[in-house]
Amino acid sequence: MKRMTLLQLKKGQKAKVADIIAGHGLEHKFMSMGIYRGKEIIKLSHFLLRGPVTIRVGRSVIALGHGMAAKILVE
């Protein structure tokens, strides 16, 4: 599977976090939510017009803003 942003992932698709393109503060925030390199995630939904992206990380369901989701690369 090629690298793409979390926004490009289709609903219901599983992927592993390949990289996080963010500053130290935002990367730390992602880590506190359980989102880090190598972690498997599932995209649950994506609302139109730059709305939030909902993902499952482990047993947690997390809603990320459009800008934050664009900073997560998956494969």
N, C-alpha and C positions, 0 to 999 in steps of 0.2 A: 504494500500500500504506500502511496506517495504521501509526502507531507502536505498538510493543508491546515487552514485555521479551523477552529472549532465552529465558526459560522458556516463553513462549507460542508461540514459533516451533515449527513442526512438524519432525519428523525429515526430513532430506534437503532442507529448504528453504534457499534462499539469501536473504541480506539484507545491507543495509549498516548499519553502526553509525551511528545518528543522534545519540546522546548517551550520556554516561556520568555517572550520578548517584552520585558518590563524592567523597571528600575528595582532596586533592592527592596523598597518599601512595599510595592505591589506584589513582588515575588514572595515576600514574607507573608503577606495577607493570603495569597493563594495557598501557601504551605499550611497556614493555620486552618484552612478549609479542607485540607486533605488533597489538594491539587498540586502535584509535583511530577518531575520527570519520571517516566516509567510507570506511572499510575494508570490503571485502566478506568475509563469513564464511558458512560452511555449517554448519548444525547436524547433527551425525552421530548423536548419541544423547542420551537423557535417562532416567536411571534413576528408578524410582519412589521415593516416600517421601523426598523431599528429597536424593536422591543427586546425584552429579556430572553435569554437562552437558559433553558432548564436542563440540568444534567444530573445524573446519578453517579456519586462517587462513594464506593463501598455501599453502606446502608443509608447514606444521606442523600437527600435531594437538595440541590443548590440552584438558585436562580442568579445568573450573572448578567450584568448590563452588556449591551452590545459592544461597547468599547473594550471592556475587560475580556469578553469572549474572543475578540479579534486578536488579542495578545497571546493566546494559547495555541501552539502548533501541535497537531496530532498526527499520528500515522497508523 
